[in-house]
Amino acid sequence: MAPAKMSFPLAPPVSDSLVDIQSLSKCYSTSHTELAAVNELTLTIPRRQRVAIVGRSGSGKTTLLNLLAGLDQPTRGRITVNGHQLDQLTRSQLADYRCRQVGVVFQSYQLMPQLTALENVELPMTLAGTGRRLRRERALAALERVELSQRAAHLPSAMSGGEQQRVAIARAIVHQPALILADEPTGNLDSATAGTVERLLLETENLESTLILVTHDMALAERFGQRLITMQDGRIAADTTR
């Protein structure tokens, strides 16, 4: 796979806040009305904070995460991450942003089935144009961090769900992103494996990343978050820092 041509700015402005969201809305039109999945939301998140976002299905949690990941565009408002206003970035700049500034852990793992664990972890760096030797070194270190170095040559189909999620965590942290987003990362796992994944996510605070977790599990949110945000109808219903 040929490396992507880098177009993302190399030196973002420095600010105490990593995430700055102002009057953010994401609306979907139906035949009769406009549905606001995120509704005039304003939120600031400092660097290195662990944030858990909870709420019922349809409250806007995953939509907000997709907006933060640059996977979706807002209808109105502004979303700024690490000094970069995402709605002002081009498609190629957004791709660079996802390769370099953000790591995402999905509930369904989202590994490339034809790639080994090592190649999956390397993928963000491959797309960012990182040299082969450096990306291999970092990917092996990330797999060791999630206790899967012995599975580096295995395809996802040869791994358990828990192992695949640990590969996904390694992929999310390998490029030392400013922001890590985790969307129901333990939702498909048994309790023992979920405990392992939770521990690995908690250890990411040593990477100096801001970590935002979306979950339906209030107990997990309370164990995990230094800050607990409850969403309802696309808005913030409660916001508590501990």
C-alpha positions in Angstrom: 0.0 0.0 0.0 1.5 3.4 -1.0 1.9 5.9 1.8 -0.5 8.8 1.8 0.8 12.2 1.0 0.8 14.1 4.2 -1.2 17.3 4.2 -2.0 17.7 7.9 -0.3 20.5 9.7 2.7 19.3 11.7 2.7 21.8 14.6 -0.8 22.4 15.9 -1.4 25.4 18.2 -0.9 24.6 21.9 -3.9 24.9 24.3 -4.8 23.7 27.7 -7.9 22.1 26.1 -7.5 19.2 23.7 -11.2 19.2 22.7 -13.3 22.4 22.3 -16.9 22.0 21.0 -19.1 25.0 20.5 -22.8 24.8 19.7 -22.4 21.5 17.9 -25.3 19.9 16.1 -25.6 16.9 13.8 -29.0 16.6 12.2 -30.6 14.0 9.9 -33.6 14.8 7.7 -36.5 12.6 7.4 -39.6 12.9 5.2 -41.4 14.9 7.8 -38.8 16.5 10.1 -35.2 17.1 11.1 -33.8 14.8 13.8 -30.9 16.3 15.9 -28.7 13.4 17.0 -26.4 16.0 18.6 -28.2 19.2 19.6 -26.4 22.5 20.3 -23.8 20.8 22.4 -20.9 22.8 24.0 -18.1 20.9 25.7 -14.4 21.4 26.6 -12.1 18.5 27.5 -8.5 19.2 28.8 -5.5 17.2 27.9 -4.9 13.8 29.5 -8.4 13.5 31.0 -10.3 10.2 31.1 -13.9 10.9 30.2 -16.8 8.4 30.2 -19.9 9.3 28.3 -23.1 7.4 29.1 -26.7 7.6 28.0 -29.5 5.5 26.5 -29.4 4.3 22.9 -30.2 7.3 20.6 -28.8 9.8 23.1 -26.1 10.9 20.7 -23.0 9.3 22.3 -21.8 7.4 19.2 -22.6 10.3 16.9 -20.5 12.6 19.0 -17.6 10.1 18.9 -17.9 9.9 15.1 -17.7 13.7 14.9 -14.6 13.7 17.1 -13.0 11.1 14.9 -13.7 13.1 11.8 -15.8 10.3 10.4 -18.8 12.6 10.2 -19.3 16.3 9.6 -21.4 18.6 11.8 -24.5 20.3 10.5 -23.8 23.4 12.6 -21.3 24.5 15.2 -17.6 24.0 15.6 -15.5 21.1 16.8 -11.8 21.7 17.4 -9.3 19.0 18.4 -5.7 19.8 19.3 -6.1 23.3 17.8 -7.5 22.0 14.5 -11.1 22.9 13.5 -12.3 19.6 11.9 -15.0 21.0 9.7 -12.4 23.2 8.0 -10.2 20.3 7.0 -10.2 18.8 3.6 -11.0 15.1 3.1 -7.3 14.3 2.8 -6.5 16.3 5.9 -9.2 14.5 7.8 -7.6 11.2 6.8 -4.2 12.5 8.0 -5.9 13.6 11.3 -7.2 10.0 11.8 -3.8 8.6 11.1 -1.8 10.9 13.3 -4.0 12.7 15.9 -6.7 10.2 16.9 -6.9 6.4 17.7 -10.3 4.7 17.7 -11.4 1.4 19.4 -14.7 0.1 18.0 -17.0 -2.4 19.6 -16.7 -4.6 16.5 -12.9 -4.4 16.4 -12.8 -3.2 12.7 -9.6 -5.1 11.9 -8.6 -5.8 8.3 -9.2 -9.5 7.9 -6.5 -10.1 5.3 -3.8 -8.5 7.5 -2.0 -10.1 10.4 -2.2 -8.6 13.9 1.1 -6.8 13.3 0.1 -5.4 9.9 -3.2 -4.2 11.4 -1.4 -2.4 14.2 1.0 -0.9 11.6 -1.8 0.4 9.4 -2.2 4.0 10.8 1.6 4.5 10.4 1.6 2.9 6.9 -1.1 5.4 5.8 0.8 8.2 7.5 4.0 7.3 5.5 6.1 6.1 8.4 9.2 4.2 7.4 8.9 0.4 7.5 11.6 -0.2 10.1 10.1 2.4 12.6 6.5 1.3 12.1 7.5 -2.4 12.6 9.4 -1.5 15.8 6.5 0.6 17.2 3.8 -2.0 16.2 5.7 -4.8 18.0 6.1 -2.6 21.1 2.3 -1.9 21.0 1.5 -5.6 20.7 3.8 -6.3 23.6 2.0 -3.7 25.6 -1.3 -5.4 25.1 0.3 -8.8 25.8 -0.1 -10.1 22.2 3.4 -10.1 20.8 3.2 -13.9 20.4 0.2 -13.4 18.0 1.8 -10.9 15.7 1.7 -13.2 12.7 -1.9 -14.4 13.1 -4.9 -13.2 11.1 -7.9 -11.9 13.0 -9.9 -15.1 12.0 -7.4 -17.1 14.1 -7.9 -14.9 17.2 -10.6 -14.7 19.9 -12.8 -11.7 20.3 -10.8 -10.5 23.2 -7.5 -10.8 21.3 -8.9 -8.9 18.4 -10.0 -6.1 20.7 -6.5 -6.0 22.2 -5.1 -5.7 18.7 -7.5 -2.9 18.1 -6.2 -1.1 21.2 -2.6 -1.6 20.1 -3.6 -0.1 16.7 -5.2 2.9 18.5 -2.2 3.7 20.7 0.7 2.8 18.3 1.1 6.3 16.9 0.8 8.0 20.3 -2.3 10.0 19.4 -3.5 13.0 21.3 -7.0 11.6 21.5 -8.2 8.0 22.0 -11.9 7.2 21.4 -13.4 4.0 22.6 -17.0 3.1 21.5 -18.4 0.3 23.7 -15.0 -1.5 23.6 -16.1 -4.3 26.0 -19.7 -4.7 24.6 -19.0 -7.9 22.7 -16.7 -9.6 25.4 -17.3 -11.9 28.3 -16.7 -10.4 31.8 -13.2 -11.8 32.2 -12.0 -10.6 28.8 -13.8 -7.3 29.3 -11.8 -6.8 32.5 -8.5 -7.3 30.7 -9.5 -4.8 28.0 -10.6 -2.3 30.7 -7.3 -2.6 32.4 -5.4 -2.0 29.1 -7.5 1.1 28.4 -6.9 2.5 31.9 -3.1 2.0 31.3 -3.3 4.4 28.3 -3.2 7.3 30.6 0.6 6.7 30.7 0.6 7.7 27.0 -0.4 11.3 27.8 -3.5 10.9 25.6 -7.0 12.1 26.3 -9.3 9.1 26.4 -13.0 9.3 25.8 -15.1 6.1 26.4 -18.7 5.7 25.3 -20.5 2.9 27.2 -23.9 1.7 28.4 -22.3 0.2 31.4 -22.6 2.7 34.3 -20.3 0.6 36.6 -17.6 0.6 33.9 -18.0 4.4 33.4 -17.7 5.0 37.1 -14.6 2.9 37.4 -13.0 4.4 34.3 -13.8 8.0 34.1 -12.2 10.9 35.9 -15.2 12.7 34.4 -18.6 11.3 33.8 -20.9 12.9 31.2 -24.5 11.8 30.7 -26.1 12.5 27.4 -29.9 12.7 26.7 -31.6 13.7 23.4 -28.3 14.9 21.9 -27.5 17.2 24.8 -25.4 17.0 28.0 -27.8 16.1 30.9 -25.1 15.9 33.6 -21.3 16.5 33.8 -19.4 15.5 36.9 -15.7 15.6 37.5 -14.2 13.5 40.3 
